[in-house]
Amino acid sequence: MTTDLRQLASAPVSASAHRVAPRRPGAGTNDTTFDWSRAPATRARVFAERLTDVRPVCLVGSRNDSENCLLDLTPGANVDVSASRLMLAGCEASLPPSVSTALTRSGRDARALEQAFSETFAAESQGKFSVPAIAQRITECLRQISPGMPHLLRHAEVYLEMPRVTFLHRLTSEQEARRHHVTTPFPNPPVGRITGAPEVREAMLGAYIRLPLGGGVHTFIVSLATPHTVERIREDPRTHAGQHLHAIFGDVPEYLQAARLQMRTVAPGDDVVHTLAEWLHDGHQRYRDFARSETRETLAPESHRHVRQPACPPAAPPRTPDAARTPPRAQALMQAEVLPQTGAAPAPTRSRRDRQPSAAELAEALAALERLDKQYRMLGRPRFG
């Protein structure tokens, strides 16, 4: 145990749960290993990944919110909006008809993407985030910290701490408040306004191991939302959880505001690793509500999904200085050259180039060349002496 304690004391301490672990070649490709560098799938990520090849749509916000599907668009301004944002907000009616048709044909309309998210989330819950897979991952990470960690967790007075957070629903704009039928005016500048009953949620993707040993308490965060999964930390769990909500709750929806953090002590049972694996597996299933992350537009009781957001006006062709200085006769010749490409082909006529020049024309051309040659020789003669 002395050797294990010495190894544990020399193990690295993570300063933050935001570190990104380097990917090992071949990681996540066999039957027992997964790509742990990716956090649990969310609806927003599935939509964005499957619509990466769709160009953003240029839309114009209106001062009258009844003409807006999306919230908080600057009135009168041209704004590029991604297709994934429009579809997540239920505003697919604002997509150009050609884009909507192409997405439907390729099986990427809103309903198909919702189904893709459900299937992806279920596959992760049954595979990567199943109880056996999580237990194996935690065991491997603990052994990397110290080979004697499993032995220490069996014989020491280990306990777990589970964070619990109270979340408040908030409205961030007057337009959103009106859609929720809240008539109280917003202050200037606007600040968030709380609405509805608070929600108390226990951590879904993370927990803390507390290991009293050697006259101190060693603390480890175990999180499905961080690439290392198990990391030793310096802070006490309450402080760390307040600074790294993502590590224990994943992607918190933007309409929720954390108001109160509490810690709950839990006995680990006979096997701390198995207890954690069961807790985190259940937590991942509870995480589905956060992973869906309903947008502010879809949460509002007054839906504007039927509104077709105005598109940006087509840009006018640039006026170049060269075109402005082109003589009228030259412009007419240029238009004549473009006409056969844009309109019907004119009837074939015999031009000057289609016939042989006469002797008189040749003589006239030669005389003109001689005059020009004489003129250029005079101009090119040096002016000195």
FIMITOR-761256 format. One record per residue: y, x, z of N, C-alpha, C in turn; residue in three letters. Coordinates in steps of 0.001 Angstrom, whole numbers, plus 500000, padded with zeros to 6 digits. Each point is the difference from the previous one (the first is absolute). Layout:
<rs>
YXZYXZYXZAla
...
</rs>
This chain:
<rs>
498796500833500000501204499167500000501255500868500000Met
499904501188500663501152500904500001500333500445498583Thr
498960500286499211500231500399498609500617498862499202Thr
499499498796500205500552498845499290501459499776500367Asp
500314500164501283501369499808500442500926501045499398Leu
499481501272499904500791501070499415500286499701498520Arg
498986499517499282500184499663498585500953498824499827Gln
499913499047500904500885498843499920501444500416500249Leu
500212500907500957501355500445500306500627500756498839Ala
499159500667499199500524500776498870500077499183498719Ser
499558498752500033500039499160498799501441499687499642Ala
500326499874498706501384499712499590500443498635500474Pro
501287499896500274500600498746500438500883499486498880Val
499794498752499619500793499414498919501355499593500535Ser
501049500433499290501353499601500390500334498616499499Ala
499299499527498984500303498709499419498785499476499279Ser
499852498696500006498903499372499272500303499842498529Ala
501136500535499522500389499851498595499440501110499134His
499328500993500569499516501101499179499010499506498963Arg
499994500674498867499066499650498928498949501085499912Val
498756499609500107498913500971499966499705500411498572Ala
499738501289499738499647500420498644498638499448499619Pro
499900499525498780498744499446499518499029501099499693Arg
498769499854500472498952500951499682499376499620498669Arg
499633500980499179499371499675498721498740499175500216Pro
499919498892499280498819499158500082500006499038501165Gly
501063499998500831500034499094501136500065498562499517Ala
499216499152500686500018498581499682499181499641498779Gly
499063500873499584499238499713498789498519499767500275Thr
499523500298501223498581499774500246499811498740500825Asn
498747499747500412499676498743500662500495499949501438Asp
500237501122500647500338500010501414501433500434500262Thr
500761500356498977501364500480500175500958499118499218Thr
501169499780500588501017499186499358501299500780499953Phe
500912499504499177501320500608499908500854499464501146Asp
500031500753501092500732499558501190501489500318499914Trp
500427500630498917501433500268499850500771498748499602Ser
499310498953499592500645498743499618499887498997501140Arg
501118499411500356500014498965501036499330498736499458Ala
499694499040500861499394498745499519500840499345498914Pro
499316499381499059500676499384498855500897498859500467Ala
501121499857499322500905498879500228500203499251498685Thr
500440498777500132500242499175498813501070500631499119Arg
501051500510500608501086500614499221499503501211499232Ala
499116500809500607499502501191499314499082499636498843Arg
499160498996500184499101499574498924500820499480498814Val
501014499183500273500847499479498923500699501144499275Phe
500594500919500761500763501084499384499112500908499163Ala
498804500322500493499113500900499267499514499372498697Glu
499810498703499974499475499351498801501089499598499012Arg
501254500190500406501110499645499097500880501207499705Leu
499444501195500131500808501207499789500484500131498565Thr
499285499433499035500384500151498602500970498919499524Asp
500415499102500885500912498922499627501430500439500310Val
500848499937498997501384500424500194500739499048500940Arg
500972500524500756500812499113500850500750498966499168Pro
500290498871500607500710498907499345501446500007500485Val
500939499955499083501416499991500355500443498559500253Cys
500463499728501228500414498659500391501428500030500538Leu
500620498816500005501368499858500489499991499044501182Val
500606500438501117500109499138501162501109498981499837Gly
499838498859500650500990498927499919500639499791501371Ser
501270499594499996500668499691501257499475498706500617Arg
499450499143499184499389498765500474498521500263500256Asn
499574500008501258498625500389500322498968499050499402Asp
500408498772499690499042499076499383499587500465498613Ser
500728500984499431499658500558498696499259501332500120Glu
499682500387501222499269501248500238498585499702500467Asn
499057500750499467498653499978500578499902501109501036Cys
500418501210499632500006501121500938501208499909500929Leu
499813500450501216501087500055500963500781501306499866Leu
501253499950500402500819501203500198500267500770498711Asp
500002499336498843500437500661498781501527499958499937Leu
500611501096499613501459500046499921500492499023498929Thr
500878499076500350500469499018498997500702500681498831Pro
499604499609498801500636500495498788499604501398499594Gly
499153500673500761499613501382499683498639500027499311Ala
499843500920499060498718500192499334499108500862500888Asn
498826499508500309499086500697500905498623500075499356Val
499425501206499965498625500166499524499037499674501142Asp
499116499052499764499047499559501014498599500248499469Val
499159500594500824498632500283499561499216498698499874Ser
499026500020499116499165498812499809499205499684501260Ala
499598501041500744499224499758501217500837499256501039Ser
501284500348500120500849499291500960500165498531499610Arg
500205499746498721500143498614499556498749499187500306Leu
498848500585499743498756499250500191499652499859501476Met
500289501022500809499766499879501436500877498914500612Leu
501218499844499469500933499001500523499767498613499411Ala
499003499863499145499761498705499377500992499667498916Gly
500686501010499472501041499785498988499520500388498608Cys
498719499817499722499496500397498689500597499170498876Glu
500625498865500326500668499204498960501164500765499381Ala
500513501017500703501111500788499469499549501131499094Ser
498705500208499858499519501005499064500225499528498567Leu
500321500906499086500098499597498596498690499377499526Pro
500067498983499147498767499343499539498995500972499387Pro
500480501007499272499069500948499396499253500800501063Ser
500688500347501078499352500746501085498984499117500712Val
500375498772500281499068499074500659498742499799499177Ser
500172499842498689498838499802499123499102501227500004Thr
500604501190499917499214501228499988499243500188501316Ala
500628499686501134499336500156501291498854499000500143Leu
500192498791499512498919499013500068498817500431499153Thr
500284500518498803498912500431499120499226501175500598Arg
500695500882500724499334501169500590499449499724501388Ser
500035498739500449499451499654501304500816500541501154Gly
501326500011499836500860500525501059501115499021500357Arg
499734498719499878500980499035500464499943499940501532Asp
500875499199500601500119499977501460498686499612500669Ala
499323499012499447498747499562500620498936501090499920Arg
499917500685498874499009501067499855500292501164500945Ala
501280500332500186500349501091500902499739499623501447Leu
500235498750500363499649499550501355498505500155500245Glu
499207499656499003498551500143500125499606501469500101Gln
500688500861499247499707501429500063500284500560501392Ala
501100499563500614500291500453501360498924499529500976Phe
499602498750499912498972499480500909498697500777499864Ser
499620500304498760498760500737499790500113501438500508Glu
501146500626499778500203501368500470499969500069501518Thr
500669499057500648500041500004501462498610499754500575Phe
499263499053499427498649499712500491499071501188499798Ala
500132500698498856499148501160499744500279501116501000Ala
501259500204500349500324501029500998499463499621501378Glu
500099498730500354499527499567501317498491500148500135Ser
499283499835498893498546500124500037499515501424499748Gln
500869500845499449499595501363499685500711501032500831Gly
501159500414499541500734501081500649500356499685501448Lys
500336498729500286500417499638501350498948499161500712Phe
498752500180499642498911499386500755499768500786501285Ser
499285499419500944499771500668501290499279501336499826Val
498898500086499232499330501307499856500886501054499348Pro
500769499619498965500844500980499314501112500511500918Ala
500620499100500761501058500429500918499433500898501087Ile
498824499629500551499385500817501053499669501398499491Ala
499482500089498781499686501308499429501267500825499795Gln
501043499366499515501259500707499774500577500524501324Arg
500025499157501049500535500431501293499192501168500553Ile
498662499931499902499147501078500506500287501310499283Thr
500137499952498669500289501217499237501349500593500410Glu
501007499136500175501326500502500368500001500597501402Cys
499286499379500927499933500541501361499319501365500012Leu
498969500168499201499310501293499941500874501075499357Arg
500882499593499087500931500969499425501016500467501038Gln
500386499104500890500914500396501077499305500949500959Ile
498790499660500408499197500850500877498546499571499879Ser
499083500928499745498584499614499869499445499299501235Pro
500591500251501156499495499376501217500654498681500351Gly
500866499461499118500701498759500304499070498830500294Met
498952499740499181499098498890500347499427500140501405Pro
499678501241500420499475500233501349501059499692501051His
501258500407499743501067499741500956500270498501500143Leu
499930499275498904500277498563500058498913499238500742Leu
498797500568500062498930499323500731500093500233501496Arg
500482501181500402499916500353501415501339499898500725His
501088499944499294501309499919500662500362498539500252Ala
501022499801500805500478498649500312500967499552498905Glu
499429499706498890500796499640498826500377498524500063Val
501188499677499507500386498606499831500836499878498731Tyr
500151498787499519500743499716498775501266499227500346Leu
501027500180499165501225499216500134500301499337498666Glu
500164498695500056500261499200498804501439499493500026Met
500825500322499001501385499484499960500030498518499663Pro
501009499356500530500250498583499708501503499846499802Arg
500388499365498892501412499897499636500365498532499798Val
501182499649500477500570498678499734500925500105498785Thr
499735499193498980500794500005498775500836498728499909Phe
501219500172499503500910498876499796500260499813498514Leu
500060498752499569500378499685498615501518500058499885His
500497500641498946501448500089499854500417499662498569Arg
501183499421499895500620499702498714501127500995499791Leu
500151500486498789500935501100499766501177499622499105Thr
500062498788499509501122499621499143500241498506500108Ser
501222499581499608500331498583500028499134499208499026Glu
499696500615498847499152499308499029498621499711500596Gln
499441500994500685498688499800500615500077498949501099Glu
501084500016500778500156499008501067500055498586499424Ala
500735499822498902500077498666499388498638499533499525Arg
499213500921499475498655499594499553499108499625501179Arg
500341500495501190499276499604501215500708498851500716His
501011499417499342500754498864500534500699500358501311His
500460501246500098500804500450501145501450499998499549Val
500818499184500633501382499807499557501006500818500799Thr
499564500670501062500937500791500801500546501146499152Thr
501327500179499945500565501066499146499618501385500502Pro
499867500917499048499692501390500324501294500722500363Phe
499939500954500922501206500798500291500316500935498844Pro
501178500566500030500424500949498972500311501345500660Asn
499281501088499696498918500090499016498737499291500481Pro
499150499553499066498810499239500395498984500861500738Pro
499373499410500997498922500653500732498805499053500001Val
498835500533500373498803499179500016500108498869501022Gly
499457498858499652499986498855500912498546499635500292Arg
499672499874501277498628499714500414499717498515499828Ile
498809499692499519499596498610499820498513499872500323Thr
499605498829500446498596499752500279499546500620501312Gly
498727499752500321499419500493501249499522501444499843Ala
500089500823501060499504501379499921498491500035499779Pro
499530501071499398498572500214499776499563501241500770Glu
498951499875500790499446501124500739498738500449499275Val
499992501253499585498855500525499250499531501310500619Arg
498689500118500123499428501258500458499808500918498804Glu
500018501292500289499889500993498923498762499731499165Ala
500164500134498705498906499707499072499341501254499468Met
500780501037499769499476501180499307499996501250500871Leu
500327499899501279500055501203500818499796499724501469Gly
499585501035500730499825499953501452500080501432500516Ala
500046500145501315500144501315500606498831500295500930Tyr
499475501227499896498991500505500936500715500822501058Ile
499726499712501258500572500760501107498857500737500715Arg
500122501324500029498916500852500516500509500810501186Leu
499797499522501257500394500785501179499033501179500179Pro
500555501198499918499129501178500053500852501230500313Leu
499473500879500862500661501269500288501345499848500662Gly
500175499000500840501260499811500695501074499326499168Gly
499686499538498827500957499305499138499321498888499226Gly
500771499315499189499473498917499170500284500346498551Val
498948500123499210500124500258498565500005498655499274His
500911499862499040500180498732499297499732500193498516Thr
499269499059499419499669500018498577500315498634499413Phe
500635499992498837500179498752499266498896499901498964Ile
499405498832499917498981499708498989500576498889499129Val
500227500297498724500713499056499139499377499968498616Ser
499831498803499475499521499825498625501124500145498984Leu
501234500106500459501148500081499094500521501415499834Ala
499361500980500618500415501398499861498863500796499357Thr
500315501004499214498953500726499267499041500776500895Pro
500457500448501187499120500780500874499114499121500867His
500306498725500140499262499017500786500072500290501503Thr
499651501219500424500074500367501419500911501204500128Val
501022499882500852500938501095500220500353500076501483Glu
500120501213500472500453500203501365501515499966500028Arg
500580499314500991501451499870500089500478500478501362Ile
501290500358500061500605500458501246500584498839500813Arg
500554498992499294500693498918500683499016499081500721Glu
500540499225500931499175498945500582499860498887498964Asp
498936499210500073499726499016498944501144499015499760Pro
500679499565501053501071499011499814501135500579499160Arg
500397501240500320501075500637499232499582500223498555Thr
498774500499499815499527500269498643499896498711499192His
499488498949500606499846498736499275501355499437499592Ala
501016500153500857501318499503499648500606500733498821Gly
499628501268499809500545500797498905499168499910498718Gln
498744499565500130499091499994498845499258498658499924His
500761498935499822499354498684499899499062499926498812Leu
500312500754498929499155499935498802498584500477500301His
499862500923500953498685500560500285499093499015500715Ala
500587498993500646499173499051500747500074498586499437Ile
501039499716499191500123498677499399500029500037498476Phe
499981501162499385500065500084498548501378499620499492Gly
500050499360498836501258499566499399500452498700500659Asp
501016500095500845500537498807500653500876499252499005Val
499798498703499796500839499244499057501475500106500365Pro
500858499993498971501426500228500211500671498873500764Glu
499396498816500046500625498883500701499665500008501496Tyr
499217500975500481499660500097501414500746501155500647Leu
500409499790501234500718501018500764499276500202501326Gln
499618501262500277499319500312501256500981499880501148Ala
499634499221501028500921499754501106499494500564501317Ala
498711500045500215499467500434501289498647500649499789Arg
499792501161500641498751500742499887499356500118501374Leu
498720499644500062499229500121501230498714500772499704Gln
499403500583501038498735500716499861498951499313500870Met
498815499847499457498894499383500725498874501012500149Arg
499555500205501223498926500953500279498650499308499835Thr
499086500653499317498683499433499696498928501017500366Val
498955499543500668498872500878500302499209500243498723Ala
499544501239499762499334500305498729498557499551499919Pro
499386499617501119498586499652499949499122501235499970Gly
498771499847499559499057501117499981500311500999498886Asp
500602499568498930500251500870498846501422499755499511Asp
500898500944500302501408499802499652500188499932498492Val
499219500769499245500155500005498549499617498636499424Val
498870499449500454499562498703499487500981498901500410His
500531500079501226500983499016500442501247500038499119Thr
500479501205499695501163500142499120499711499482498600Leu
498811500321499480499659499572498641499974498481499899Ala
499434499341501016499975498536499977501421499427500096Glu
500807500607500877501377499518500157500790500148498706Trp
499903501155499362500778500243498787499470499177498827Leu
498697499755499950499471499135498940500541498582500143His
499980499475501220500574498668500226501503500013499720Asp
500646501106500364501425500098499754500333499993498524Gly
499169500666499193500247499990498559499897498594499439His
499071499225500487499898498617499529501216499184500434Gln
500525500270501201501216499316500452501237500498499253Arg
499906501190499434501113500591499263500286499256498695Tyr
499119499139499594500153499319498710501342499267499907Arg
500465499418501106501282499281499970501149500944499676Asp
499974501209500600501045500970499698499818500561498595Phe
498760500197499576499746500555498673500470499046498904Ala
499936498714500249500511499032499023501513500078499914Arg
500646500202501135501451500217500050500748499007499112Ser
499964498742500393500732498982499247501474500389499899Glu
500596499768498857501399500357499799500910498939500612Thr
501276500340500126500963499056500562500113498750499131Arg
499860500180498695500106498846499092498850499019500215Glu
498794500517500180498852499100500130499898499406501406Thr
500608500649500996499937499467501359500990498864500222Leu
501042499937499200501036498992500218499461498597499749Ala
500296499043500886499557498611499770500548499423498703Pro
501219500405499621500586499531498741499697501027498913Glu
499038499692499175499549500950498978500869499910498753Ser
500310501148499431500751500067498746499158500613498885His
498697499918500133499140500652499020500114499372498617Arg
500467498767499942500143499344498696501204500510499225His
500931500696500668501226500456499357499691501191499091Val
500502499931498801499879501124499078501267500850500114Arg
499837501191500569501148500880500229500648500373498663Gln
501343499915499888500657500352498731499725501447499608Pro
499703500219498728499768501353499493501314500659499636Ala
499993501326499987501203500744499633500321499742498530Cys
501281499918499644500357499813498578499620501231499206Pro
499651499809498730499641501167499175501186500926499825Pro
499756501288500035501077500990499875500507500036498568Ala
501335500129499819500603500083498667499753501385499417Ala
499831500120498659499773501318499400501213500891500190Pro
499822501283500274501134500895500231500831500193498737Pro
501316500090500189500932500230498884500310501486499954Arg
499561500682498957500182501443499901501302500315499281Thr
500677501096500352501255500383499300499793500241498516Pro
498867500556499602499763500260498575499988498711499207Asp
499407498967500533499955498724499288501392499402499873Ala
500845500221501030501355499445499941500837500673498927Ala
499731501287499691500790500727499016499418499937498595Arg
498886499344499829499375499952498676500809499124499060Thr
500354500479498806500772499193499048499254498735499628Pro
500732498929499623499345498745499636498996500153498874Pro
500338500825498956499076500147498874498704500650500456Arg
500092501015500889498786500651500494499171499034500841Ala
500693499153500808499252499019500783499258499032499094Gln
500635499624498898499336499084499069498765500650499400Ala
500115501316499678498830500693499454498889500098501030Leu
500359500248501271498986500087501048499310498658500191Met
500773498914499975499389498688500137499071499702498831Gln
500383500463498829499139499769498833498684500733500148Ala
500022501179500651498755500747500191499097499344501025Glu
500570499305501022499193499359501039499474498652499544Val
500731499364499097499662498645499586498570499847499522Leu
499458500890499135498625499786499550498988500031501130Pro
500307500639501163499043500061501096500036498737500833Gln
501169499345500057500127498843500874499927498671499270Thr
500321499997498712499971498750499256498979500061498884Gly
500125499031499047499075499976498872500356501118499029Ala
499010500540499351500220501102499059500746499481498777Ala
501092500685499587500766499528498834499214500208498714Pro
500435499264498961499324500119498710500229501395499438Ala
498980500610499389500136501359499471501041500039498888Pro
500985500906500112501035500191498974499980501445499551Thr
500558500230498836500028501339499431501254500715500488Arg
499871501030500786501146500739500529500318501169499071Ser
501124500717500345500427501141499191498956501100500016Arg
499205500117501086499010501073500085498765499728499153Arg
499845498716499558498785499675499256500102500353498513Asp
501218500364499471500122500308498573500505501430499810Arg
499785500566498815500433501355499691501506500022499720Gln
500765500987500527501453500067499714500248500364498538Pro
501136499551499483500375500291498612500612501395499908Ser
500211500477498739500570501338499792501431500064500522Ala
500741498904499831501388499979500477500069500087501519Ala
499098499310500654499971500039501464499644501390500494Glu
499045500662499324499626501358500391501174500959499828Leu
500732499861498874501152500872499760501076499790501050Ala
500222498727500384500994499700501023499612500598501338Glu
498716499917500326499526500556501278500142501513500013Ala
499674500689498873500129501454499939501454500435500140Leu
500904499261499362501427500322500110500487499868501438Ala
499499498936500697500395499816501404499493501145500859Ala
498777500481499712499441501122500767500803501277499763Leu
500418500232498730500801501194499707501345499959500726Glu
500622498821500044501277499889500714499820500280501498Arg
498959499475500565499741500245501422499698501465500267Leu
499252500648499095499665501409500194501262500855499974Asp
500888499701499044501248500750499909500857499792501245Lys
500041498765500481500807499706501182499474500725501226Gln
498668500000500213499408500679501165500193501507499931Tyr
499988500588498751500225501443499864501422500365500430Arg
500948499164499623501370500269500392500191499870501511Met
499388499016500568500123499817501441499315501121500778Leu
498944500558499441499257501035500689500558501398499774Gly
501055500168499125500565501335499703500783500482501216Arg
499833501261500416500761500515501150501478500005499707Pro
500839499632501042501437499893499847500680501241500617Arg
499865501169499338500707501205500473500177500929498790Phe
500907500985500167500221500977498946500930499475498923Gly
</rs>
